[in-house]
């Protein structure tokens, strides 16, 4: 309670200073300030240059008739020197009313101290925003993850490295846009509120529209809308945006997350793999790194990457043909049960077939996915929206791209046969009801009708921007790369 009382006293004192400044006809929160020089630019100017800049006071050393401080803004940090001989009464007001955390504007000339530090000799100082609460590092630091994520603004103030993560994230997205735009893709926006939640197997968030008096779903994917644009005549379309899934939270999952989905007419999943390698070639060049240290492992992010056939890897790891657990476009439940027992993978026979396959697959690929690689060719039973491979009704042209042990991207040679599409979705719905499977693609009749107008051969890909950023920023938790991750409500102090 002592620390809380101390902070309360500081808050009270600073509100009193605000009132006193107003009585002196000094606005503690003026509407604007003209910044003529970014701090980063000042460092490139000759010594003795006249400058005018602004920033937050992050360090303050008051010494009688002269004081030093550091101010910081979005472009950098610089030292300022304040002297009573230069500022007169303004210097006395500075000593009395200004604190670490305040935003100030300064004008003056640059010089270097005897230690060689570039400094502004302040000739005029203006309060721009009076902070009320003390900066966190002065009192208890800001290293607790829960506090950092919940109060991200304080995290950004206290930890410079956090800002660099989100600068890099922005650059990653810019690179993706640049490459796709240059390849003839059109960036578009598709609905977030949908009458059906299709394009993936996931539980949606449900809301209610008062005017129409209907339930709506927040999108779980942008796939179906983007494919309709390919049907409509665009040769390439993509969207970078939020999708929402009403599922668990862990180090790689957040209920709202950012994806890229891109679709290219006359391409296929091999074309999408080439796109991934082009993106990583650019990331490696832009960030000047070919190897990263991710979650204790050295990861080589320089393409080309291995392309591994899942059926071949399955045979190698289990000594069984993958078709032994498949029955055409569905799963062979008995085959899955027998194989899980053989591999000593402990799970109930009541587990849905898709989940059982997923658990066995995790075992099969576990040794391959630390280094970037494409796991190619998946069962039709879990991929109702992709083309069959070489006439094998049990396998489709799909890859998942892994790096650092996590799925980063998912791509298909898109199915464009409306009759086949309808039968597969019906088969998955049948499986959903028979096995009480909570997650399955819905049968979107409007999408099937759109396909009946004709859809060209198409390659499609989804890339998880958050997981991609985790990898390229060497951060093993998704909360480190989302500015405002979803957290449980904060418990109120009684």
PLY file of the C-alpha trace (Angstrom):
ply
format ascii 1.0
element vertex 494
property float x
property float y
property float z
element edge 493
property int vertex1
property int vertex2
end_header
0.00 0.00 0.00
2.94 2.32 0.62
3.94 2.41 -3.06
0.34 3.01 -4.15
0.05 5.90 -1.66
3.31 7.40 -2.95
2.08 7.27 -6.53
-1.25 8.78 -5.47
0.63 11.64 -3.87
2.61 12.24 -7.07
-0.57 12.23 -9.14
-2.13 14.75 -6.76
1.00 16.92 -6.88
1.09 16.93 -10.67
-2.57 17.89 -10.97
-1.76 20.78 -8.61
1.12 21.81 -10.92
-1.27 21.79 -13.87
-3.61 24.14 -12.00
-0.71 26.43 -11.10
0.50 26.57 -14.71
-2.98 27.55 -15.84
-3.03 30.35 -13.27
0.22 31.59 -14.83
-1.55 31.63 -18.22
0.60 28.71 -19.41
-1.38 26.01 -21.21
-0.06 22.60 -20.06
-1.71 21.01 -23.11
-1.33 23.40 -26.07
-3.03 22.38 -29.33
0.06 22.22 -31.56
3.80 22.71 -31.90
5.73 23.07 -35.13
8.57 20.56 -35.25
11.11 21.77 -37.80
13.74 19.09 -37.17
13.36 15.39 -36.46
15.78 14.19 -33.81
17.25 11.71 -36.28
17.91 14.58 -38.69
19.51 16.79 -36.03
22.24 14.19 -35.59
23.23 14.69 -39.23
23.44 18.50 -39.04
26.65 20.48 -38.50
27.45 21.57 -34.94
26.04 25.01 -34.02
22.93 24.47 -36.15
19.69 26.14 -35.02
17.04 23.49 -34.41
13.46 23.19 -33.22
12.19 19.80 -32.06
10.04 18.05 -29.46
9.80 14.89 -27.40
9.18 13.27 -24.03
11.59 13.95 -21.14
13.03 10.52 -20.32
15.94 11.61 -18.13
16.35 14.73 -16.00
19.32 16.00 -14.00
18.58 19.31 -12.26
21.67 21.16 -10.95
21.11 24.65 -9.57
21.36 27.14 -12.42
21.90 24.52 -15.14
20.24 21.21 -15.95
20.56 18.40 -18.44
17.75 16.24 -19.81
17.15 13.68 -22.54
14.11 14.00 -24.76
12.85 11.21 -26.97
10.35 10.93 -29.81
9.58 8.48 -32.58
12.80 9.27 -34.45
15.34 9.10 -31.64
16.71 10.57 -28.42
18.89 13.62 -27.78
20.32 15.50 -24.81
19.22 19.06 -24.03
21.02 21.64 -21.87
19.03 24.25 -19.94
20.66 27.24 -18.28
19.14 30.08 -16.27
21.35 32.62 -18.09
19.60 31.63 -21.34
16.05 31.02 -20.11
15.58 33.44 -17.22
12.25 32.91 -15.40
11.38 30.05 -17.76
14.25 28.09 -16.19
12.76 28.51 -12.72
9.39 27.33 -14.00
11.10 24.38 -15.67
12.68 23.32 -12.37
9.43 23.70 -10.48
6.87 22.25 -12.85
8.57 19.90 -15.36
9.13 16.19 -14.71
10.27 13.02 -16.43
7.38 11.98 -18.69
6.40 15.49 -19.80
6.39 16.32 -23.51
8.30 19.51 -24.33
9.23 21.56 -27.37
12.69 23.10 -27.50
14.55 25.59 -29.66
18.28 26.23 -29.62
21.67 25.46 -31.14
23.58 22.21 -31.16
26.94 21.66 -29.53
28.98 18.78 -28.14
29.76 18.37 -24.47
33.29 17.64 -23.23
32.34 13.93 -23.37
31.38 14.29 -27.04
27.60 13.98 -26.63
25.49 15.92 -29.12
23.34 18.39 -27.15
20.87 21.20 -27.80
21.65 24.42 -25.91
18.03 25.39 -25.21
17.03 28.99 -25.85
13.28 28.40 -25.54
11.28 25.59 -23.95
7.53 24.95 -24.15
5.44 22.47 -22.18
3.40 20.39 -24.65
1.77 17.82 -22.36
2.10 17.55 -18.59
2.29 13.92 -17.48
0.46 13.09 -14.27
1.57 9.56 -13.48
5.24 8.64 -12.96
6.99 6.62 -15.64
6.93 2.88 -14.77
10.68 2.24 -14.77
11.15 4.80 -12.00
8.98 2.79 -9.63
8.74 -0.89 -10.44
10.07 -1.35 -13.96
8.00 -2.97 -16.68
9.14 -6.54 -17.14
6.02 -8.43 -16.02
4.50 -9.85 -19.26
0.90 -9.44 -18.14
1.43 -5.74 -17.38
3.40 -5.23 -20.58
0.65 -6.67 -22.80
-2.21 -5.03 -20.89
-0.61 -1.58 -20.82
1.27 -1.67 -24.11
1.74 2.08 -24.16
3.90 1.79 -21.02
5.72 -1.16 -22.55
6.61 0.98 -25.57
7.78 3.83 -23.33
9.91 1.58 -21.14
11.32 -0.96 -23.59
12.87 0.34 -26.79
13.18 -3.18 -28.24
9.38 -3.58 -28.20
8.96 -0.68 -30.61
11.46 -2.32 -32.98
9.27 -5.45 -33.17
6.33 -3.45 -34.48
8.46 -1.40 -36.84
9.66 -4.70 -38.33
6.12 -6.07 -38.42
5.02 -3.05 -40.44
7.96 -3.54 -42.80
7.08 -7.24 -43.27
3.55 -6.27 -44.34
4.91 -3.55 -46.65
7.20 -6.08 -48.36
4.32 -8.50 -48.87
2.19 -5.75 -50.40
5.03 -4.58 -52.64
5.69 -8.06 -54.04
2.03 -8.94 -54.56
1.23 -5.58 -56.16
4.18 -5.97 -58.53
2.86 -9.44 -59.49
-0.51 -8.06 -60.55
-2.55 -8.90 -57.45
-5.20 -6.38 -56.43
-5.56 -5.57 -52.73
-9.21 -5.69 -51.69
-11.44 -5.65 -48.62
-14.01 -8.35 -47.93
-16.79 -8.51 -45.31
-15.97 -9.11 -41.65
-19.62 -9.70 -40.75
-20.95 -12.71 -42.66
-24.20 -14.63 -42.89
-22.13 -17.83 -42.77
-18.61 -18.50 -41.45
-16.89 -20.40 -44.24
-13.45 -20.95 -45.73
-11.98 -22.83 -42.77
-12.77 -25.31 -40.02
-13.12 -23.18 -36.90
-15.63 -21.97 -34.32
-16.84 -18.46 -35.14
-17.82 -15.53 -32.97
-21.53 -14.79 -33.30
-23.13 -11.36 -33.09
-26.60 -9.93 -33.75
-27.71 -7.32 -36.28
-30.54 -5.28 -34.78
-31.94 -3.77 -38.00
-32.11 -7.07 -39.92
-32.83 -9.06 -36.74
-30.42 -11.82 -37.76
-27.37 -13.49 -36.31
-24.11 -12.75 -38.11
-20.70 -14.37 -37.86
-17.34 -12.67 -37.68
-15.24 -14.07 -40.49
-12.94 -17.00 -39.79
-11.27 -16.66 -43.21
-11.41 -14.46 -46.31
-11.10 -17.38 -48.73
-14.57 -17.68 -50.23
-15.00 -13.96 -50.87
-11.60 -13.71 -52.54
-12.30 -16.74 -54.75
-15.52 -15.08 -55.88
-13.37 -12.18 -57.11
-11.28 -14.61 -59.17
-14.53 -15.99 -60.59
-15.57 -12.39 -61.29
-12.53 -11.75 -63.48
-9.62 -10.56 -61.35
-6.43 -12.46 -62.20
-5.10 -11.95 -58.68
-6.60 -10.67 -55.42
-5.42 -10.50 -51.83
-6.39 -9.15 -48.45
-4.33 -8.51 -45.32
-6.70 -8.27 -42.41
-8.09 -9.58 -39.15
-9.92 -12.88 -38.86
-11.64 -14.17 -35.73
-11.85 -17.66 -34.25
-13.60 -18.49 -31.00
-10.91 -20.83 -29.78
-8.24 -21.22 -27.12
-5.37 -18.88 -26.34
-1.75 -19.99 -26.13
1.71 -18.91 -27.31
0.76 -19.31 -30.98
-2.99 -18.54 -30.94
-4.96 -15.36 -30.33
-8.75 -15.20 -30.98
-8.24 -12.34 -33.43
-5.22 -12.48 -35.68
-3.93 -11.12 -38.97
-3.67 -13.13 -42.15
-2.69 -12.62 -45.73
-4.87 -14.55 -48.16
-3.90 -14.33 -51.82
-5.31 -16.01 -54.94
-3.76 -16.11 -58.41
-5.60 -17.31 -61.51
-3.78 -19.88 -63.70
-1.41 -20.79 -60.85
-1.28 -23.71 -58.39
0.25 -24.68 -55.07
3.73 -24.85 -56.61
3.33 -21.22 -57.65
2.37 -20.37 -54.08
5.50 -22.16 -52.77
7.57 -20.06 -55.18
5.87 -16.95 -53.75
6.83 -17.95 -50.19
10.46 -18.35 -51.24
10.45 -14.97 -52.98
9.08 -13.35 -49.83
11.73 -14.97 -47.64
14.48 -14.02 -50.09
13.36 -10.41 -49.66
13.00 -10.68 -45.86
16.52 -12.10 -45.61
17.89 -9.26 -47.73
15.86 -6.47 -46.12
16.68 -7.48 -42.54
20.23 -8.54 -43.40
19.95 -12.01 -41.93
20.10 -15.52 -43.32
20.00 -17.30 -39.96
17.95 -16.53 -36.87
17.93 -17.84 -33.32
14.37 -18.94 -32.69
13.30 -20.58 -29.44
16.76 -22.07 -28.90
17.31 -23.28 -32.47
19.32 -21.82 -35.33
16.93 -21.42 -38.28
18.18 -20.83 -41.83
15.65 -18.53 -43.53
17.50 -18.26 -46.84
15.62 -20.04 -49.69
15.32 -22.49 -51.35
13.47 -24.64 -48.81
12.88 -28.39 -48.76
9.66 -29.68 -50.31
8.67 -32.88 -48.52
5.94 -35.24 -49.72
3.67 -36.08 -46.78
2.73 -39.52 -48.19
6.43 -40.37 -48.61
7.35 -39.06 -45.16
4.37 -40.94 -43.68
5.61 -44.18 -45.23
9.15 -43.54 -43.99
8.12 -42.76 -40.40
5.27 -45.26 -39.90
6.20 -48.04 -42.37
2.61 -47.84 -43.65
1.02 -46.32 -46.74
-0.96 -43.21 -45.85
-3.91 -44.69 -47.74
-4.32 -47.23 -44.93
-5.91 -44.47 -42.82
-7.92 -43.03 -45.73
-11.09 -44.20 -47.40
-11.41 -42.17 -50.58
-12.39 -38.65 -49.56
-12.98 -39.68 -45.94
-10.91 -41.19 -43.12
-10.65 -44.87 -42.27
-11.33 -44.66 -38.53
-10.17 -48.23 -37.83
-6.96 -47.60 -39.72
-6.30 -44.48 -37.62
-6.99 -46.37 -34.38
-4.69 -49.24 -35.35
-1.87 -46.93 -36.40
-2.09 -44.79 -33.26
-1.78 -47.97 -31.17
1.18 -49.14 -33.24
2.94 -45.80 -32.76
1.99 -45.72 -29.06
0.20 -42.40 -29.47
-2.16 -42.32 -26.51
-5.67 -41.11 -27.38
-9.23 -42.27 -26.95
-10.97 -44.12 -29.76
-13.77 -41.56 -29.36
-11.52 -38.78 -30.68
-12.87 -37.54 -34.06
-11.03 -38.92 -37.08
-9.68 -35.52 -38.16
-8.22 -34.89 -34.70
-6.79 -38.42 -34.58
-5.10 -37.86 -37.94
-3.77 -34.52 -36.75
-2.17 -36.12 -33.69
-0.50 -38.84 -35.78
0.65 -36.28 -38.33
2.24 -34.14 -35.60
4.29 -37.21 -34.70
5.18 -37.89 -38.35
6.43 -34.38 -39.18
7.86 -33.38 -35.79
11.50 -33.96 -36.79
11.21 -32.08 -40.08
9.64 -28.74 -39.27
12.25 -26.80 -37.29
13.98 -25.67 -40.46
11.76 -24.00 -43.08
10.09 -26.61 -45.29
6.98 -27.31 -47.33
5.00 -30.38 -46.29
3.24 -31.29 -49.55
0.08 -33.27 -50.41
-2.58 -33.77 -47.75
-5.65 -36.00 -47.30
-8.79 -34.89 -49.08
-10.72 -35.63 -45.87
-9.32 -32.56 -44.13
-8.97 -30.36 -47.21
-12.32 -29.98 -48.99
-11.32 -26.87 -50.96
-8.25 -28.20 -52.86
-7.75 -30.08 -56.13
-7.10 -33.81 -56.22
-3.53 -34.85 -56.96
-3.00 -36.98 -60.08
-6.47 -38.49 -59.92
-5.94 -39.89 -56.41
-9.22 -39.06 -54.68
-7.59 -39.47 -51.24
-4.84 -36.82 -51.71
-5.02 -33.15 -52.69
-2.51 -30.54 -53.86
-1.94 -28.69 -50.62
1.11 -27.66 -48.65
1.72 -26.28 -45.22
4.86 -24.23 -44.78
6.60 -24.71 -41.45
9.50 -22.93 -39.76
10.63 -22.94 -36.16
8.22 -25.80 -35.47
5.12 -23.75 -36.35
2.84 -23.57 -39.37
3.42 -20.25 -41.13
1.45 -20.71 -44.36
-1.14 -22.98 -45.96
-1.71 -23.21 -49.72
-3.83 -25.10 -52.25
-4.28 -25.75 -55.88
-7.83 -24.51 -55.52
-10.73 -26.82 -56.36
-12.79 -25.33 -59.19
-15.19 -28.20 -59.93
-18.52 -27.15 -58.31
-19.98 -30.68 -58.18
-16.86 -32.10 -56.52
-16.77 -29.13 -54.15
-20.36 -29.70 -53.07
-19.89 -33.43 -52.52
-16.78 -32.90 -50.41
-18.41 -30.32 -48.17
-21.40 -32.62 -47.73
-19.04 -35.46 -46.79
-17.34 -33.27 -44.17
-20.70 -32.19 -42.75
-21.70 -35.85 -42.51
-18.49 -36.58 -40.63
-19.13 -33.59 -38.37
-22.50 -34.91 -37.24
-21.45 -38.56 -37.02
-18.44 -37.80 -34.84
-19.76 -34.70 -33.06
-16.95 -32.70 -34.61
-17.25 -29.07 -33.55
-15.18 -27.71 -36.42
-15.86 -28.30 -40.11
-16.26 -26.24 -43.27
-19.85 -25.21 -43.88
-21.71 -25.83 -47.13
-21.94 -22.33 -48.60
-24.56 -22.65 -51.33
-23.86 -19.15 -52.63
-20.19 -20.06 -53.15
-21.12 -23.26 -55.01
-23.45 -21.24 -57.24
-20.64 -18.76 -57.94
-18.33 -21.65 -58.94
-20.97 -22.86 -61.40
-20.31 -19.73 -63.48
-16.76 -20.98 -64.02
-13.55 -20.54 -62.04
-10.11 -20.72 -63.68
-7.30 -22.91 -62.29
-6.13 -20.98 -59.23
-3.40 -21.10 -56.63
-4.29 -19.78 -53.18
-2.33 -19.17 -50.00
-2.90 -18.02 -46.44
0.01 -16.69 -44.37
-0.24 -15.99 -40.67
1.25 -12.52 -40.29
1.60 -12.89 -36.52
3.51 -16.18 -36.68
5.63 -14.87 -39.54
6.51 -11.84 -37.40
7.27 -14.10 -34.43
9.77 -15.96 -36.59
11.45 -12.92 -38.13
11.61 -11.11 -34.76
12.79 -14.24 -32.92
9.89 -14.13 -30.47
8.28 -17.44 -29.36
5.03 -15.86 -28.08
2.31 -14.38 -30.29
1.56 -11.80 -27.60
4.95 -10.21 -28.24
4.00 -9.36 -31.83
0.36 -8.23 -31.40
0.10 -4.72 -30.02
-3.06 -5.42 -28.04
-3.53 -9.18 -27.50
-6.75 -10.40 -25.92
-6.35 -10.89 -22.16
-8.66 -11.97 -19.40
-10.38 -9.00 -17.72
-8.22 -7.51 -15.00
-9.41 -8.39 -11.52
-10.42 -5.30 -9.60
-8.66 -4.70 -6.30
-11.12 -5.07 -3.46
0 1
1 2
2 3
3 4
4 5
5 6
6 7
7 8
8 9
9 10
10 11
11 12
12 13
13 14
14 15
15 16
16 17
17 18
18 19
19 20
20 21
21 22
22 23
23 24
24 25
25 26
26 27
27 28
28 29
29 30
30 31
31 32
32 33
33 34
34 35
35 36
36 37
37 38
38 39
39 40
40 41
41 42
42 43
43 44
44 45
45 46
46 47
47 48
48 49
49 50
50 51
51 52
52 53
53 54
54 55
55 56
56 57
57 58
58 59
59 60
60 61
61 62
62 63
63 64
64 65
65 66
66 67
67 68
68 69
69 70
70 71
71 72
72 73
73 74
74 75
75 76
76 77
77 78
78 79
79 80
80 81
81 82
82 83
83 84
84 85
85 86
86 87
87 88
88 89
89 90
90 91
91 92
92 93
93 94
94 95
95 96
96 97
97 98
98 99
99 100
100 101
101 102
102 103
103 104
104 105
105 106
106 107
107 108
108 109
109 110
110 111
111 112
112 113
113 114
114 115
115 116
116 117
117 118
118 119
119 120
120 121
121 122
122 123
123 124
124 125
125 126
126 127
127 128
128 129
129 130
130 131
131 132
132 133
133 134
134 135
135 136
136 137
137 138
138 139
139 140
140 141
141 142
142 143
143 144
144 145
145 146
146 147
147 148
148 149
149 150
150 151
151 152
152 153
153 154
154 155
155 156
156 157
157 158
158 159
159 160
160 161
161 162
162 163
163 164
164 165
165 166
166 167
167 168
168 169
169 170
170 171
171 172
172 173
173 174
174 175
175 176
176 177
177 178
178 179
179 180
180 181
181 182
182 183
183 184
184 185
185 186
186 187
187 188
188 189
189 190
190 191
191 192
192 193
193 194
194 195
195 196
196 197
197 198
198 199
199 200
200 201
201 202
202 203
203 204
204 205
205 206
206 207
207 208
208 209
209 210
210 211
211 212
212 213
213 214
214 215
215 216
216 217
217 218
218 219
219 220
220 221
221 222
222 223
223 224
224 225
225 226
226 227
227 228
228 229
229 230
230 231
231 232
232 233
233 234
234 235
235 236
236 237
237 238
238 239
239 240
240 241
241 242
242 243
243 244
244 245
245 246
246 247
247 248
248 249
249 250
250 251
251 252
252 253
253 254
254 255
255 256
256 257
257 258
258 259
259 260
260 261
261 262
262 263
263 264
264 265
265 266
266 267
267 268
268 269
269 270
270 271
271 272
272 273
273 274
274 275
275 276
276 277
277 278
278 279
279 280
280 281
281 282
282 283
283 284
284 285
285 286
286 287
287 288
288 289
289 290
290 291
291 292
292 293
293 294
294 295
295 296
296 297
297 298
298 299
299 300
300 301
301 302
302 303
303 304
304 305
305 306
306 307
307 308
308 309
309 310
310 311
311 312
312 313
313 314
314 315
315 316
316 317
317 318
318 319
319 320
320 321
321 322
322 323
323 324
324 325
325 326
326 327
327 328
328 329
329 330
330 331
331 332
332 333
333 334
334 335
335 336
336 337
337 338
338 339
339 340
340 341
341 342
342 343
343 344
344 345
345 346
346 347
347 348
348 349
349 350
350 351
351 352
352 353
353 354
354 355
355 356
356 357
357 358
358 359
359 360
360 361
361 362
362 363
363 364
364 365
365 366
366 367
367 368
368 369
369 370
370 371
371 372
372 373
373 374
374 375
375 376
376 377
377 378
378 379
379 380
380 381
381 382
382 383
383 384
384 385
385 386
386 387
387 388
388 389
389 390
390 391
391 392
392 393
393 394
394 395
395 396
396 397
397 398
398 399
399 400
400 401
401 402
402 403
403 404
404 405
405 406
406 407
407 408
408 409
409 410
410 411
411 412
412 413
413 414
414 415
415 416
416 417
417 418
418 419
419 420
420 421
421 422
422 423
423 424
424 425
425 426
426 427
427 428
428 429
429 430
430 431
431 432
432 433
433 434
434 435
435 436
436 437
437 438
438 439
439 440
440 441
441 442
442 443
443 444
444 445
445 446
446 447
447 448
448 449
449 450
450 451
451 452
452 453
453 454
454 455
455 456
456 457
457 458
458 459
459 460
460 461
461 462
462 463
463 464
464 465
465 466
466 467
467 468
468 469
469 470
470 471
471 472
472 473
473 474
474 475
475 476
476 477
477 478
478 479
479 480
480 481
481 482
482 483
483 484
484 485
485 486
486 487
487 488
488 489
489 490
490 491
491 492
492 493
